[in-house]
Amino acid sequence: MLKTLKDIDLKGKKVFVRVDFNVPVKDGVVTDDTRIREALKTIKYVTDNGGFATLATHLGRPKGEKNPKYTVKPVADHINGKGYFKAVFVDDCIGKSVTEAVNNQKQDTVLILENLRFYPDEEKNNPEFSKNLAAPFDVYINDAFGTSHRKHASVYGIPSVMQNKAAGFLLEKEALYFDRLLQAPEHPFSAVLGGAKVSDKIGVIESLLERADNILIGGAMAYTFLKYKGIGVGKSLVEEELLGTVEKVLKKAADKGVEIALPVDHIVSAEFGGAPEVCGVQDIPADRMGLDIGPKTIESYKKMLSKSKTILWNGPMGVFEQPAYAEGTFAIAKYAAELDATVVVGGGDSVAAVNQAGVSDKISHISTGGGASLEYLEYGSLPGIDILRG
């Protein structure tokens, strides 16, 4: 059972909150604060219940060195500018300055520590570093789902040495939805998988073959499946080295009675970025490349989804960043949003797609972690969540 924020007595406690404030910063200014806003509920709960909250995050890839380009200070400045809460920036994440700041913290302030990844020991999960991070605190809260697939000091090391630990509201919600998908999905259960590479999703596909009733494949990864089946894919992106893997997947799907649906028509072009054309058949001409699913496939996929009670979507149906090849992705997003089904969307591109389609408020759950959601689906658990289970 996952221990959550409401299971912890916070009054008067010094609370280390691992957040994911790895937000885009340009010229010292935060350009998208979605991840900050998603953590506000947890932060407010800690302070409203008498806790002293200290936030810790990574930002960018400083590679274990103190690089001012990746300082967390602009995040603290942004929070104060927006008035989300009163943030006090601390110029380190371990040591004397942190201990003093925590010991002198006022109830109406929230501390924000400097970038955890300024130390190589964070990603190495060094036990001594974990103890140093934990030293000033009474309680550990993880609300950073996007990093919970990594055995880093702030995700796995600290809760290994602290007794009072729990999931924040964001992490709790992620675990609730993914555990339901993996352990007790309502059937029919459809998975919509897209993106560029079969290799990125093979573990997820194999996991879903144990749970889903059908898998609808789009994006460039569909062309590797079509190529294996002897269907012409023209100049489309294909992972030749995975044709043998596709054979095993299709055989296992047949054995399990899981239908794997592939595009029956396409939006194609002579070159990437070229004028779109409808290819009304499954075979793509030799001088064309597939860049989106076609109108027949959209209708076919809608028909399959119409019967679903659970839908997982990970990966776009085409190169949706370009309007000429976006119709398949947006059509599926809008249709799924209208269904009477539990719809879970994971992966950065899929999240961007539902946002651009204007239907994010109608999706049951939009995951905040691309890599983490894929690993959760593949392995059924994540280190940063497992360490919090009682």
RACORLIN-V431575 format. One record per residue. N is the residue number from 0. PHI is phi as a letter, one per 20 degrees, with the letter a starting at -180 (none if undefined). PSI is psi as a letter, one per 40 degrees, with the letter a starting at -180 (NA if undefined). NEAR is the number of other ideal C-beta (glycine too) atoms within 12 Angstrom. Layout:
n=N phi=PHI psi=PSI near=NEAR
n=N phi=PHI psi=PSI near=NEAR
//
This chain:
n=0 phi=none psi=h near=15
n=1 phi=e psi=h near=30
n=2 phi=f psi=h near=28
n=3 phi=d psi=i near=28
n=4 phi=g psi=d near=38
n=5 phi=f psi=e near=20
n=6 phi=e psi=e near=20
n=7 phi=d psi=h near=30
n=8 phi=e psi=h near=17
n=9 phi=e psi=e near=32
n=10 phi=g psi=h near=17
n=11 phi=m psi=e near=15
n=12 phi=e psi=i near=31
n=13 phi=e psi=h near=33
n=14 phi=d psi=h near=45
n=15 phi=e psi=h near=49
n=16 phi=d psi=h near=48
n=17 phi=e psi=h near=53
n=18 phi=d psi=i near=49
n=19 phi=d psi=g near=43
n=20 phi=d psi=f near=48
n=21 phi=f psi=g near=35
n=22 phi=d psi=i near=31
n=23 phi=f psi=h near=20
n=24 phi=c psi=h near=29
n=25 phi=c psi=h near=13
n=26 phi=l psi=f near=9
n=27 phi=m psi=e near=19
n=28 phi=c psi=h near=16
n=29 phi=f psi=h near=29
n=30 phi=e psi=e near=16
n=31 phi=b psi=h near=21
n=32 phi=d psi=f near=24
n=33 phi=g psi=d near=24
n=34 phi=f psi=d near=34
n=35 phi=f psi=d near=41
n=36 phi=f psi=d near=24
n=37 phi=f psi=d near=31
n=38 phi=e psi=e near=43
n=39 phi=f psi=d near=31
n=40 phi=f psi=d near=26
n=41 phi=f psi=d near=41
n=42 phi=f psi=d near=39
n=43 phi=f psi=d near=23
n=44 phi=f psi=d near=29
n=45 phi=f psi=d near=42
n=46 phi=f psi=d near=31
n=47 phi=f psi=d near=20
n=48 phi=d psi=f near=23
n=49 phi=n psi=e near=20
n=50 phi=e psi=i near=36
n=51 phi=d psi=h near=33
n=52 phi=e psi=h near=46
n=53 phi=c psi=h near=45
n=54 phi=e psi=h near=52
n=55 phi=c psi=h near=50
n=56 phi=b psi=i near=44
n=57 phi=d psi=i near=38
n=58 phi=b psi=h near=38
n=59 phi=m psi=a near=25
n=60 phi=c psi=g near=16
n=61 phi=f psi=e near=24
n=62 phi=l psi=f near=17
n=63 phi=m psi=e near=22
n=64 phi=c psi=i near=16
n=65 phi=f psi=g near=20
n=66 phi=d psi=h near=18
n=67 phi=g psi=d near=18
n=68 phi=f psi=d near=20
n=69 phi=d psi=f near=28
n=70 phi=f psi=i near=30
n=71 phi=e psi=e near=43
n=72 phi=g psi=d near=29
n=73 phi=g psi=d near=32
n=74 phi=f psi=d near=42
n=75 phi=f psi=d near=35
n=76 phi=f psi=d near=22
n=77 phi=f psi=d near=31
n=78 phi=f psi=d near=34
n=79 phi=f psi=d near=21
n=80 phi=f psi=d near=18
n=81 phi=e psi=e near=17
n=82 phi=m psi=f near=10
n=83 phi=f psi=d near=27
n=84 phi=a psi=i near=32
n=85 phi=e psi=h near=22
n=86 phi=d psi=h near=35
n=87 phi=d psi=h near=30
n=88 phi=e psi=h near=31
n=89 phi=d psi=h near=33
n=90 phi=e psi=f near=24
n=91 phi=b psi=i near=29
n=92 phi=d psi=e near=44
n=93 phi=c psi=i near=36
n=94 phi=n psi=a near=21
n=95 phi=g psi=d near=15
n=96 phi=f psi=d near=20
n=97 phi=f psi=d near=33
n=98 phi=g psi=d near=24
n=99 phi=f psi=d near=16
n=100 phi=f psi=d near=31
n=101 phi=f psi=d near=36
n=102 phi=f psi=d near=18
n=103 phi=d psi=e near=17
n=104 phi=f psi=h near=30
n=105 phi=e psi=i near=15
n=106 phi=g psi=d near=22
n=107 phi=e psi=e near=16
n=108 phi=d psi=i near=25
n=109 phi=c psi=h near=42
n=110 phi=e psi=i near=45
n=111 phi=c psi=h near=43
n=112 phi=e psi=i near=46
n=113 phi=f psi=i near=38
n=114 phi=g psi=h near=41
n=115 phi=g psi=d near=48
n=116 phi=e psi=e near=35
n=117 phi=f psi=e near=33
n=118 phi=d psi=h near=34
n=119 phi=f psi=d near=18
n=120 phi=f psi=e near=24
n=121 phi=f psi=d near=40
n=122 phi=f psi=d near=26
n=123 phi=e psi=e near=21
n=124 phi=l psi=f near=29
n=125 phi=f psi=h near=26
n=126 phi=g psi=d near=18
n=127 phi=f psi=d near=18
n=128 phi=f psi=d near=31
n=129 phi=g psi=d near=35
n=130 phi=f psi=d near=20
n=131 phi=f psi=d near=29
n=132 phi=f psi=d near=41
n=133 phi=f psi=d near=36
n=134 phi=g psi=d near=25
n=135 phi=f psi=e near=35
n=136 phi=d psi=i near=43
n=137 phi=d psi=d near=27
n=138 phi=c psi=i near=37
n=139 phi=d psi=h near=47
n=140 phi=c psi=h near=49
n=141 phi=d psi=h near=52
n=142 phi=c psi=f near=49
n=143 phi=d psi=g near=43
n=144 phi=g psi=d near=45
n=145 phi=f psi=e near=41
n=146 phi=d psi=e near=41
n=147 phi=f psi=e near=43
n=148 phi=e psi=e near=31
n=149 phi=d psi=h near=32
n=150 phi=e psi=g near=27
n=151 phi=e psi=i near=39
n=152 phi=g psi=d near=42
n=153 phi=f psi=e near=50
n=154 phi=d psi=d near=46
n=155 phi=c psi=d near=37
n=156 phi=f psi=d near=36
n=157 phi=f psi=d near=44
n=158 phi=f psi=e near=38
n=159 phi=f psi=d near=27
n=160 phi=d psi=e near=26
n=161 phi=d psi=h near=33
n=162 phi=f psi=d near=17
n=163 phi=e psi=h near=26
n=164 phi=b psi=i near=39
n=165 phi=a psi=i near=40
n=166 phi=e psi=i near=41
n=167 phi=f psi=i near=48
n=168 phi=f psi=d near=30
n=169 phi=f psi=d near=42
n=170 phi=f psi=d near=49
n=171 phi=g psi=d near=32
n=172 phi=f psi=d near=30
n=173 phi=g psi=d near=40
n=174 phi=f psi=d near=39
n=175 phi=g psi=d near=27
n=176 phi=f psi=d near=34
n=177 phi=f psi=d near=44
n=178 phi=f psi=d near=27
n=179 phi=f psi=d near=23
n=180 phi=f psi=d near=40
n=181 phi=e psi=d near=30
n=182 phi=d psi=d near=18
n=183 phi=b psi=f near=16
n=184 phi=f psi=i near=29
n=185 phi=f psi=h near=23
n=186 phi=d psi=i near=19
n=187 phi=f psi=i near=25
n=188 phi=d psi=h near=35
n=189 phi=d psi=h near=43
n=190 phi=d psi=h near=47
n=191 phi=d psi=h near=54
n=192 phi=d psi=h near=49
n=193 phi=b psi=a near=47
n=194 phi=o psi=a near=39
n=195 phi=e psi=d near=28
n=196 phi=c psi=h near=25
n=197 phi=f psi=d near=40
n=198 phi=g psi=d near=24
n=199 phi=f psi=d near=28
n=200 phi=d psi=e near=44
n=201 phi=f psi=d near=29
n=202 phi=f psi=d near=24
n=203 phi=f psi=d near=43
n=204 phi=g psi=d near=43
n=205 phi=f psi=d near=29
n=206 phi=f psi=d near=32
n=207 phi=f psi=d near=40
n=208 phi=f psi=e near=32
n=209 phi=e psi=e near=26
n=210 phi=c psi=d near=31
n=211 phi=e psi=i near=39
n=212 phi=e psi=d near=30
n=213 phi=b psi=i near=34
n=214 phi=c psi=h near=44
n=215 phi=d psi=h near=46
n=216 phi=d psi=h near=49
n=217 phi=c psi=a near=52
n=218 phi=m psi=a near=45
n=219 phi=f psi=d near=41
n=220 phi=f psi=d near=45
n=221 phi=f psi=d near=50
n=222 phi=f psi=d near=44
n=223 phi=f psi=d near=38
n=224 phi=f psi=d near=40
n=225 phi=f psi=d near=39
n=226 phi=f psi=d near=32
n=227 phi=g psi=d near=29
n=228 phi=f psi=e near=23
n=229 phi=n psi=e near=13
n=230 phi=e psi=h near=25
n=231 phi=f psi=h near=24
n=232 phi=d psi=e near=35
n=233 phi=l psi=b near=28
n=234 phi=e psi=e near=23
n=235 phi=f psi=i near=38
n=236 phi=f psi=h near=28
n=237 phi=c psi=h near=29
n=238 phi=e psi=g near=27
n=239 phi=g psi=d near=17
n=240 phi=f psi=e near=15
n=241 phi=d psi=e near=26
n=242 phi=f psi=d near=23
n=243 phi=f psi=d near=17
n=244 phi=f psi=d near=25
n=245 phi=g psi=d near=34
n=246 phi=g psi=d near=19
n=247 phi=f psi=d near=19
n=248 phi=f psi=d near=36
n=249 phi=f psi=d near=29
n=250 phi=f psi=d near=17
n=251 phi=f psi=d near=22
n=252 phi=f psi=d near=28
n=253 phi=f psi=d near=14
n=254 phi=f psi=d near=12
n=255 phi=e psi=e near=22
n=256 phi=m psi=f near=13
n=257 phi=e psi=h near=30
n=258 phi=e psi=h near=25
n=259 phi=d psi=h near=36
n=260 phi=e psi=h near=35
n=261 phi=c psi=i near=40
n=262 phi=g psi=h near=45
n=263 phi=d psi=e near=29
n=264 phi=b psi=i near=30
n=265 phi=b psi=i near=45
n=266 phi=d psi=h near=39
n=267 phi=c psi=i near=39
n=268 phi=b psi=i near=29
n=269 phi=f psi=d near=20
n=270 phi=b psi=i near=16
n=271 phi=f psi=h near=22
n=272 phi=n psi=e near=15
n=273 phi=f psi=i near=19
n=274 phi=f psi=h near=16
n=275 phi=f psi=i near=29
n=276 phi=c psi=i near=25
n=277 phi=e psi=h near=26
n=278 phi=d psi=h near=35
n=279 phi=f psi=e near=18
n=280 phi=c psi=i near=21
n=281 phi=f psi=d near=30
n=282 phi=f psi=h near=24
n=283 phi=e psi=h near=36
n=284 phi=g psi=i near=21
n=285 phi=f psi=d near=14
n=286 phi=e psi=e near=16
n=287 phi=c psi=i near=28
n=288 phi=c psi=i near=32
n=289 phi=f psi=h near=50
n=290 phi=c psi=e near=47
n=291 phi=a psi=i near=43
n=292 phi=f psi=i near=48
n=293 phi=e psi=i near=34
n=294 phi=f psi=d near=23
n=295 phi=f psi=d near=24
n=296 phi=f psi=d near=40
n=297 phi=g psi=d near=36
n=298 phi=f psi=d near=20
n=299 phi=f psi=d near=28
n=300 phi=f psi=d near=42
n=301 phi=g psi=d near=29
n=302 phi=f psi=d near=19
n=303 phi=f psi=d near=32
n=304 phi=f psi=d near=37
n=305 phi=g psi=d near=20
n=306 phi=e psi=e near=21
n=307 phi=f psi=i near=33
n=308 phi=d psi=e near=24
n=309 phi=c psi=h near=36
n=310 phi=c psi=h near=48
n=311 phi=d psi=h near=49
n=312 phi=c psi=h near=52
n=313 phi=b psi=h near=52
n=314 phi=o psi=h near=46
n=315 phi=f psi=i near=43
n=316 phi=e psi=e near=49
n=317 phi=a psi=a near=46
n=318 phi=e psi=g near=37
n=319 phi=f psi=e near=35
n=320 phi=f psi=d near=20
n=321 phi=d psi=h near=21
n=322 phi=g psi=d near=17
n=323 phi=f psi=d near=23
n=324 phi=c psi=f near=36
n=325 phi=d psi=e near=29
n=326 phi=g psi=d near=32
n=327 phi=f psi=d near=45
n=328 phi=f psi=d near=44
n=329 phi=f psi=d near=30
n=330 phi=f psi=d near=34
n=331 phi=f psi=d near=48
n=332 phi=g psi=d near=44
n=333 phi=f psi=d near=26
n=334 phi=f psi=d near=35
n=335 phi=g psi=d near=42
n=336 phi=f psi=d near=28
n=337 phi=e psi=e near=19
n=338 phi=f psi=i near=29
n=339 phi=e psi=g near=17
n=340 phi=b psi=i near=30
n=341 phi=e psi=h near=28
n=342 phi=d psi=h near=41
n=343 phi=d psi=h near=39
n=344 phi=d psi=h near=44
n=345 phi=c psi=i near=44
n=346 phi=n psi=h near=37
n=347 phi=g psi=d near=28
n=348 phi=f psi=d near=34
n=349 phi=f psi=d near=44
n=350 phi=f psi=d near=35
n=351 phi=f psi=d near=24
n=352 phi=f psi=d near=43
n=353 phi=f psi=d near=38
n=354 phi=f psi=d near=24
n=355 phi=f psi=d near=21
n=356 phi=f psi=e near=32
n=357 phi=m psi=f near=14
n=358 phi=c psi=e near=28
n=359 phi=g psi=d near=24
n=360 phi=f psi=e near=12
n=361 phi=d psi=e near=22
n=362 phi=e psi=h near=32
n=363 phi=g psi=d near=30
n=364 phi=b psi=h near=34
n=365 phi=d psi=h near=38
n=366 phi=f psi=i near=43
n=367 phi=e psi=e near=39
n=368 phi=c psi=h near=41
n=369 phi=f psi=c near=31
n=370 phi=f psi=d near=28
n=371 phi=f psi=d near=36
n=372 phi=f psi=d near=41
n=373 phi=f psi=d near=35
n=374 phi=f psi=d near=35
n=375 phi=g psi=d near=42
n=376 phi=f psi=d near=44
n=377 phi=f psi=d near=28
n=378 phi=d psi=e near=22
n=379 phi=n psi=e near=22
n=380 phi=a psi=i near=24
n=381 phi=c psi=i near=40
n=382 phi=g psi=d near=26
n=383 phi=f psi=e near=43
n=384 phi=e psi=d near=45
n=385 phi=g psi=d near=29
n=386 phi=f psi=e near=34
n=387 phi=e psi=e near=40
n=388 phi=f psi=h near=23
n=389 phi=e psi=NA near=17
//
